[in-house]
Protein backbone atom coordinates (compact mmCIF):
# COMPACT_ATOMS: atom_id res chain seq x y z
CA UNK A 1 0.00 0.00 0.00
CA UNK A 2 2.79 2.45 0.89
CA UNK A 3 4.53 1.89 -2.45
CA UNK A 4 1.27 2.22 -4.39
CA UNK A 5 0.39 5.54 -2.78
CA UNK A 6 3.95 6.84 -3.10
CA UNK A 7 4.00 5.94 -6.81
CA UNK A 8 0.69 7.70 -7.42
CA UNK A 9 1.82 10.79 -5.50
CA UNK A 10 4.98 10.86 -7.61
CA UNK A 11 2.83 10.75 -10.73
CA UNK A 12 0.75 13.64 -9.42
CA UNK A 13 3.92 15.63 -8.75
CA UNK A 14 5.25 14.92 -12.22
CA UNK A 15 2.01 16.28 -13.66
CA UNK A 16 2.26 19.45 -11.61
CA UNK A 17 1.92 22.95 -12.87
CA UNK A 18 -1.60 23.23 -11.62
CA UNK A 19 -3.60 21.29 -9.08
CA UNK A 20 -5.08 18.12 -10.63
CA UNK A 21 -8.83 18.01 -10.98
CA UNK A 22 -10.41 15.03 -9.23
CA UNK A 23 -10.44 11.85 -11.25
CA UNK A 24 -12.70 8.87 -10.65
CA UNK A 25 -12.04 7.79 -7.04
CA UNK A 26 -9.72 4.81 -6.56
CA UNK A 27 -11.55 3.65 -3.44
CA UNK A 28 -9.61 1.44 -1.05
CA UNK A 29 -11.76 -1.69 -0.98
CA UNK A 30 -10.70 -3.10 2.38
CA UNK A 31 -11.64 -3.06 6.04
CA UNK A 32 -8.89 -0.63 7.04
CA UNK A 33 -9.24 3.12 7.60
CA UNK A 34 -6.33 4.72 5.74
CA UNK A 35 -5.23 7.99 7.36
CA UNK A 36 -2.81 10.37 5.66
CA UNK A 37 -0.43 13.04 6.94
CA UNK A 38 1.53 15.91 5.48
CA UNK A 39 5.31 16.00 5.63
CA UNK A 40 5.76 17.74 8.98
CA UNK A 41 5.78 16.37 12.54
CA UNK A 42 2.53 17.85 13.85
CA UNK A 43 0.56 16.43 10.94
CA UNK A 44 2.01 13.01 11.73
CA UNK A 45 1.09 13.54 15.38
CA UNK A 46 -2.52 14.30 14.44
CA UNK A 47 -2.71 11.24 12.17
CA UNK A 48 -1.48 9.09 15.05
CA UNK A 49 -3.90 10.74 17.47
CA UNK A 50 -7.01 10.08 15.41
CA UNK A 51 -5.66 6.72 14.25
CA UNK A 52 -4.97 5.38 17.74
CA UNK A 53 -8.37 6.56 18.96
CA UNK A 54 -9.97 4.63 16.10
CA UNK A 55 -7.86 1.56 16.87
CA UNK A 56 -8.96 1.73 20.51
CA UNK A 57 -12.56 1.77 19.27
CA UNK A 58 -11.98 -1.42 17.30
CA UNK A 59 -11.16 -0.08 13.84
CA UNK A 60 -8.22 -1.33 11.80
CA UNK A 61 -6.05 1.61 10.78
CA UNK A 62 -3.26 2.19 8.26
CA UNK A 63 -1.19 5.35 8.77
CA UNK A 64 0.34 6.89 5.66
CA UNK A 65 2.80 9.41 7.12
CA UNK A 66 5.05 12.02 5.48
CA UNK A 67 3.17 11.89 2.18
CA UNK A 68 4.15 15.42 1.12
CA UNK A 69 2.66 18.91 0.91
CA UNK A 70 -1.02 19.75 0.45
CA UNK A 71 -0.62 19.88 -3.34
CA UNK A 72 -0.09 16.11 -3.27
CA UNK A 73 -2.03 14.92 -0.24
CA UNK A 74 -5.37 16.62 -0.91
CA UNK A 75 -5.59 15.13 -4.44
CA UNK A 76 -4.73 11.76 -2.91
CA UNK A 77 -7.74 12.15 -0.60
CA UNK A 78 -9.98 13.25 -3.47
CA UNK A 79 -8.91 10.22 -5.51
CA UNK A 80 -9.54 7.77 -2.68
CA UNK A 81 -5.90 6.84 -2.07
CA UNK A 82 -6.38 7.82 1.56
CA UNK A 83 -9.68 8.03 3.40
CA UNK A 84 -9.14 10.46 6.25
CA UNK A 85 -6.88 13.50 6.54
CA UNK A 86 -6.52 15.75 9.62
CA UNK A 87 -6.51 19.21 8.02
CA UNK A 88 -6.17 22.85 9.02
CA UNK A 89 -9.38 24.69 8.19
CA UNK A 90 -8.20 27.96 6.62
CA UNK A 91 -5.41 26.45 4.54
CA UNK A 92 -7.63 23.59 3.36
CA UNK A 93 -10.37 26.04 2.43
CA UNK A 94 -8.01 28.21 0.43
CA UNK A 95 -6.65 25.20 -1.41
CA UNK A 96 -9.98 23.54 -2.16
CA UNK A 97 -11.85 26.69 -3.14
CA UNK A 98 -8.99 28.30 -5.05
CA UNK A 99 -9.64 31.56 -3.23
CA UNK A 100 -8.31 33.35 -0.18
CA UNK A 101 -9.40 31.57 2.97
CA UNK A 102 -12.00 33.10 5.27
CA UNK A 103 -10.57 35.08 8.18
CA UNK A 104 -13.88 35.95 9.89
CA UNK A 105 -13.38 33.36 12.61
CA UNK A 106 -13.52 29.64 13.24
CA UNK A 107 -17.27 29.22 12.68
CA UNK A 108 -17.38 31.04 9.36
CA UNK A 109 -14.27 29.24 8.15
CA UNK A 110 -15.69 25.85 9.12
CA UNK A 111 -19.00 26.55 7.38
CA UNK A 112 -17.16 27.56 4.22
CA UNK A 113 -14.95 24.46 4.45
CA UNK A 114 -17.99 22.20 4.77
CA UNK A 115 -19.32 23.64 1.51
CA UNK A 116 -15.94 23.45 -0.24
CA UNK A 117 -15.36 19.82 0.73
CA UNK A 118 -18.89 18.88 -0.32
CA UNK A 119 -18.19 20.35 -3.75
CA UNK A 120 -15.08 18.14 -4.00
CA UNK A 121 -16.94 14.98 -2.94
CA UNK A 122 -15.55 15.02 0.61
CA UNK A 123 -16.90 15.53 4.14
CA UNK A 124 -15.50 17.92 6.76
CA UNK A 125 -16.08 16.58 10.26
CA UNK A 126 -16.21 18.68 13.45
CA UNK A 127 -13.49 21.26 14.02
CA UNK A 128 -11.30 21.04 17.10
CA UNK A 129 -10.62 24.04 19.30
CA UNK A 130 -6.95 23.37 18.59
CA UNK A 131 -5.64 25.83 16.08
CA UNK A 132 -2.21 26.03 14.46
CA UNK A 133 -1.31 28.91 12.19
CA UNK A 134 1.79 29.87 10.25
CA UNK A 135 3.96 31.99 12.52
CA UNK A 136 6.85 34.27 11.57
CA UNK A 137 9.65 33.97 14.10
CA UNK A 138 12.93 35.73 14.89
CA UNK A 139 15.53 35.27 17.60
CA UNK A 140 15.34 37.42 20.71
CA UNK A 141 18.55 39.15 19.59
CA UNK A 142 17.07 40.06 16.20
CA UNK A 143 13.88 41.30 17.85
CA UNK A 144 15.87 43.56 20.18
CA UNK A 145 18.16 44.84 17.42
CA UNK A 146 15.32 45.98 15.16
CA UNK A 147 12.54 46.51 17.69
CA UNK A 148 10.40 43.71 16.21
CA UNK A 149 7.13 42.80 17.90
CA UNK A 150 4.70 42.38 15.00
CA UNK A 151 4.98 41.33 11.37
CA UNK A 152 4.53 44.86 10.01
CA UNK A 153 7.70 45.87 11.90
CA UNK A 154 9.70 43.86 9.34
CA UNK A 155 8.92 46.23 6.46
CA UNK A 156 11.90 48.62 6.86
CA UNK A 157 14.43 45.80 7.35
CA UNK A 158 13.30 42.80 5.25
CA UNK A 159 15.25 43.92 2.16
CA UNK A 160 18.42 43.08 4.11
CA UNK A 161 17.14 39.87 5.68
CA UNK A 162 16.97 36.20 4.69
CA UNK A 163 13.78 34.19 5.17
CA UNK A 164 13.64 30.41 5.67
CA UNK A 165 10.73 28.03 5.35
CA UNK A 166 9.22 25.18 3.33
CA UNK A 167 10.12 24.92 -0.34
CA UNK A 168 6.61 25.84 -1.46
CA UNK A 169 6.57 29.03 0.65
CA UNK A 170 7.38 31.58 -2.13
CA UNK A 171 4.12 30.82 -3.97
CA UNK A 172 1.88 30.34 -0.94
CA UNK A 173 -0.67 33.10 -0.20
CA UNK A 174 -0.17 32.52 3.54
CA UNK A 175 3.62 32.67 3.32
CA UNK A 176 5.96 34.87 1.23
CA UNK A 177 3.33 35.75 -1.36
CA UNK A 178 1.01 36.92 1.42
CA UNK A 179 3.74 38.80 3.25
CA UNK A 180 4.41 40.76 0.09
CA UNK A 181 0.76 41.52 -0.75
CA UNK A 182 -0.55 42.17 2.77
CA UNK A 183 2.50 43.59 4.52
CA UNK A 184 4.61 44.90 1.59
CA UNK A 185 7.47 42.81 2.98
CA UNK A 186 10.01 41.36 0.53
CA UNK A 187 13.17 39.62 1.70
CA UNK A 188 16.67 39.75 0.24
CA UNK A 189 16.85 35.98 0.04
CA UNK A 190 14.96 32.75 0.65
CA UNK A 191 16.41 29.51 2.01
CA UNK A 192 14.28 26.41 1.34
CA UNK A 193 14.15 24.35 4.51
CA UNK A 194 11.40 22.23 6.07
CA UNK A 195 7.80 22.84 7.10
CA UNK A 196 8.21 24.26 10.59
CA UNK A 197 10.71 21.57 11.52
CA UNK A 198 14.23 21.13 12.93
CA UNK A 199 16.00 22.55 9.88
CA UNK A 200 14.20 25.87 10.28
CA UNK A 201 14.81 25.91 14.04
CA UNK A 202 18.52 25.21 13.53
CA UNK A 203 18.84 27.83 10.78
CA UNK A 204 17.30 30.47 13.04
CA UNK A 205 19.41 29.46 16.01
CA UNK A 206 22.69 29.59 14.05
CA UNK A 207 21.87 32.78 12.15
CA UNK A 208 21.65 31.17 8.71
CA UNK A 209 18.30 32.93 8.35
CA UNK A 210 16.88 36.03 10.00
CA UNK A 211 13.19 35.16 9.89
CA UNK A 212 11.67 31.70 9.79
CA UNK A 213 8.27 30.11 9.40
CA UNK A 214 7.32 27.98 12.37
CA UNK A 215 3.90 26.83 13.48
CA UNK A 216 2.30 28.67 16.38
CA UNK A 217 1.96 25.42 18.37
CA UNK A 218 5.70 24.69 18.12
CA UNK A 219 7.13 24.08 21.58
CA UNK A 220 10.61 25.15 20.48
CA UNK A 221 9.51 28.80 20.21
CA UNK A 222 9.49 29.07 24.01
CA UNK A 223 12.29 26.57 24.53
CA UNK A 224 14.70 28.51 22.27
CA UNK A 225 13.53 31.93 23.38
CA UNK A 226 12.36 32.86 19.89
CA UNK A 227 9.99 35.77 19.35
CA UNK A 228 6.73 35.03 17.51
CA UNK A 229 5.77 38.18 15.62
CA UNK A 230 2.14 39.22 15.98
CA UNK A 231 0.09 38.92 12.77
CA UNK A 232 -1.22 42.47 13.13
CA UNK A 233 -2.85 42.62 9.67
CA UNK A 234 -4.48 39.20 10.00
CA UNK A 235 -2.84 37.42 7.10
CA UNK A 236 -3.44 34.04 8.66
CA UNK A 237 -6.96 32.56 8.69
CA UNK A 238 -8.57 30.45 11.39
CA UNK A 239 -6.70 27.14 11.29
CA UNK A 240 -8.71 24.82 13.50
CA UNK A 241 -7.75 21.17 13.15
CA UNK A 242 -10.53 19.63 11.05
CA UNK A 243 -10.51 16.01 9.84
CA UNK A 244 -11.73 15.53 6.28
CA UNK A 245 -13.02 12.12 5.25
CA UNK A 246 -14.28 10.38 2.17
CA UNK A 247 -18.05 9.73 2.27
CA UNK A 248 -17.42 6.15 1.13
CA UNK A 249 -15.47 5.55 4.33
CA UNK A 250 -18.38 6.83 6.40
CA UNK A 251 -20.71 4.52 4.48
CA UNK A 252 -18.37 1.53 4.87
CA UNK A 253 -17.44 1.94 8.53
CA UNK A 254 -20.68 3.45 9.81
CA UNK A 255 -21.44 6.46 12.03
CA UNK A 256 -19.04 5.30 14.77
CA UNK A 257 -16.12 6.40 12.60
CA UNK A 258 -17.28 10.02 12.70
CA UNK A 259 -18.30 9.69 16.36
CA UNK A 260 -14.80 8.63 17.43
CA UNK A 261 -13.05 11.26 15.34
CA UNK A 262 -15.40 14.00 16.55
CA UNK A 263 -14.86 12.92 20.18
CA UNK A 264 -11.11 13.48 19.78
CA UNK A 265 -11.69 16.87 18.15
CA UNK A 266 -14.03 17.93 20.96
CA UNK A 267 -11.22 17.47 23.50
CA UNK A 268 -8.22 18.75 21.52
CA UNK A 269 -6.97 22.26 22.36
CA UNK A 270 -4.16 24.48 21.12
CA UNK A 271 -2.42 24.07 24.49
CA UNK A 272 -2.61 20.28 24.09
CA UNK A 273 -0.95 20.46 20.67
CA UNK A 274 1.83 22.74 21.91
CA UNK A 275 2.50 20.46 24.88
CA UNK A 276 2.59 17.29 22.76
CA UNK A 277 4.84 18.94 20.19
CA UNK A 278 7.21 20.01 22.98
CA UNK A 279 7.33 16.45 24.36
CA UNK A 280 8.10 14.98 20.95
CA UNK A 281 10.67 17.71 20.31
CA UNK A 282 12.32 16.59 23.55
CA UNK A 283 12.77 13.08 22.11
CA UNK A 284 9.66 11.49 23.61
CA UNK A 285 8.09 8.73 21.55
CA UNK A 286 5.18 10.08 19.45
CA UNK A 287 3.25 6.90 20.18
CA UNK A 288 3.76 7.30 23.93
CA UNK A 289 2.79 10.98 23.82
CA UNK A 290 -0.42 10.23 21.93
CA UNK A 291 -1.23 7.33 24.25
CA UNK A 292 -0.78 9.56 27.26
CA UNK A 293 -3.12 12.20 25.85
CA UNK A 294 -5.81 9.68 24.94
CA UNK A 295 -5.64 8.04 28.37
CA UNK A 296 -5.76 11.36 30.19
CA UNK A 297 -8.92 12.33 28.30
CA UNK A 298 -10.71 8.99 28.81
CA UNK A 299 -10.73 8.35 25.08
CA UNK A 300 -9.19 4.91 25.28
CA UNK A 301 -12.01 2.45 24.87
CA UNK A 302 -10.05 -0.65 23.91
N, C-alpha and C positions, 0 to 999 in steps of 0.2 A: 504494500500500500504506500509506504513512504516513497519508494522509487517511482511509482506511478504518478503520484501527486507532484513530486519534484520534476519529473520529465514534463508534465503538462504545464507547470509553472514556468519552466524554461522556455517552452514553446510560446507561452503568452508573452514572456519578456522579449523573445526574438521578434515578435510581431508588434512590438511597441511602436510608439509614435503617437498613438491616441489610445484611450482606454477601450478595450474590446467591448462590443455590445454582447449581451447575453446570448449564448447559443442554447440549443436544446439541452436541458439538464442531464448530466451524467450521474444519475442518482446512485448512491451507494446502497446496493441491495443486500444488506446484511443486518444483523441484530446488534450492531455496535454504533454508538453515538460518536461521530468523528468531530473533534473539536480542534480548531485551528488557532494559531497565534502568529502575531507579527514578529519581526526580528529584533525585539528588544526585551530585556528581562521582565519588566512589569507585565507585558502582554503574556509572556510565558507563565508568570505567576497567576494571572487571572484565569488562563486556560486550565492550570492545575487546580485552582480553587473550585471552579464550577465542575470540572471533571471529577475531582475526588468526592464532591458532594453528591454527584450523580452515581458514582460507584457505591457510595455508602447507602444510597437508596435502592441499590440492586441493579443498576444499569451497567452494561458493559461499555467501556469508553476507550477510544483510541485518540491519543494526543498527537497532533501534528504541530510541533514547535518550530520556531525560527523559519517560517515559510518565506518571509520577505516583507517588503513594504506593502502598503494598502493597494497600490496599483496592481499587485499580483494576487493578494489574498482575497480581496473583495470579489474579483472575477471568479476565483476558485469557489467561493461560496455560492455565487450566482449560478455556476455551472454544476453544482452538486458534488464537487470534489471534497468539500468539507460540509458539515451540516450545522455547526454552531460556531459562532465567532464572537468573543467578548470585544465589543467596540467602544469607541469614545464618541459620544453623540454628535457634537458639533463637527468634528472632522469627518465622520461617516456621512453626515448630512451634506456637507459641502462636496464630498466625492460623489455620492450617489445622485445628487440633484444637479451637479455641474454648476452650481451657483454658490455665492458666499453663504456661509452657514449663519443661521440665526444667532443673534447675540442677546435676545430679549429675555433670556433666563432659561432655566432648566425645563420648565413646563412647555414653553413655546417651542423650544428646540426638540423636545421629545415628540410633541404632536407632529411637528414637521417631519421628523425622522420616521415616524410610523407611516405617514403618507408616502414618503420617498421609498421606503423599503417595500411597501405594498406594490408600488409601481414597478419595482424590480423583481417581483415574485418572491419576496422575503417577508419575514415577520420580526418586528422589533418587540422584544419582551420588556418587562418593567425596567426602568432606570434605577440604578443605585444612587444613594446620596454621594458616594465616592466620586470625586471629580479630579481629573488630572489634565492640566493644560500645559502647553508649551511655555517654558519659562526662559527668560534671557538673563544670564548669570555672569557676574564678574567676581574677581577676587576682592577681598576687603581692601587690599592695597590699592587696586585700580579704582575702587569706589571712592576711597579717600582722596586720591590724587586728582580726580576729575569732578568730585562732588556728585557722584552718581547715586540717585535714589530711585528714579523711575526711567522707563524706556526713552521718553522724550529727551532726557538729559544727554543721551548719546549723540544727538544731532550735531553739535559743534565739533565732536572728536572722532566720529566714526571713520572719516576719510583717512585717518592715520592708524586705524585699528584693523586687526584681523579677527574674523568670525569663524567659529568652528561648529559643525553640526552634521547631521546625516547627509548623505550624498544627494538626496533629492531636495534638500532645503532651498537651493536657489530658485526653484520654480514653484515652490509651495506658497499659496496665498497666506498661510499662517506662519511663515518663516521669513526668509529674506525678501521675497516678493511683497509680502505684507508690510514688512518694516519699511520698505522703500515707499510704498503707496500711502500708508497710513501715517508714518512717522517722518517721512523724507530722510530716512537714514540709509546711507550706502557705505559699505565698508571697503577698505583698501584691498583686502584679500579674503578669500574663503578657503578653509582647510576642510576637506571632506573627512569626516570621522565616523562615529556611530550614532545611533538614535538614543541620545541621552544616557550613554553607557560609560564604561571605564576609560575608553579612549578620550572622550570629551573631558571627563574629570581630570585625567592626567595632563591633558594639553593645557587646561586652565591652570592647574597647580604649578606646572613647570614654566608657564609663560609662553608656550608655543602659540597660544591664541589669547586675545584680550577679552573676547565675549564668547560665550558658548550657549548652546541650547541644551538645557536639561529639563526634565519634567518636574512639575511643581510638587510632586509627591516623593521626590528623590531624597532619601535620607542623608546623602553625602553633602547636600547643601549646608545643613547645620554642622555636620561632622567636620567639614573642611573650612568652615567659616566663610563660605561664599556669600555674596549678596545677590538676592533675587530681586531684579528690578521690577518695580510696579508697572503693570500694563495700564498706564493712565489714559490711553485713548481706546481701550477695550478692543484691541485687535483679536484677542482670543475669545472664541465662543464658549458657551457652556459645554463642558466635556464630561458629563456624567457617564460612568461605565454602563453600557447598555448591550446586553447580549442580543445578537441577531441570529435567527434560526431559519432553516428551510421549512416551509409548511409541510412538506412530505415527512420530515422527521417528527413533527408534531402528530401527524396522522398515524405514523408507524408506531411510535412509542407511547402515544396517549397523553392525556392532560397532565399526568404526573411529571413529565419532563419539564414542562413550563412551570409547574408548581415548585419543583426543587430549585430550578434556576432562579425563579422569582424570590424564593425564600432567602437564598444567598444574597441577592441584590438588596433585599429589604434590610439586611443587617450591615452591609458593607459601607464604611465611611471613609472619607479622605484620610483621617487620622490613622485608620486601620491600614490603609495602603502604604502610607509613609512609614509606619512602624514595621510592617512586613518587609518593605524594600530595604530598610536600614538593617534588619536582621540578616537578610540574604547578602547584602553588601558587606556584612561582617563575617562572611563565610559560613553562615548557618545553612543547613540543607533546605532547599525550597520545599521539598516534600514535608519535612518536619515543621517548617513554619506554617504551611497551609494546614497541616493536621492540627497544630496547636490552635489556630484560629477557628477552625470548624468545631473542635471540641469545646472551646471556650464559649461558643455561641449556641451550643446544644443543637448543632446541625448534623451531627454524626448519628445516623439512624441504623447503620449496619452493625 
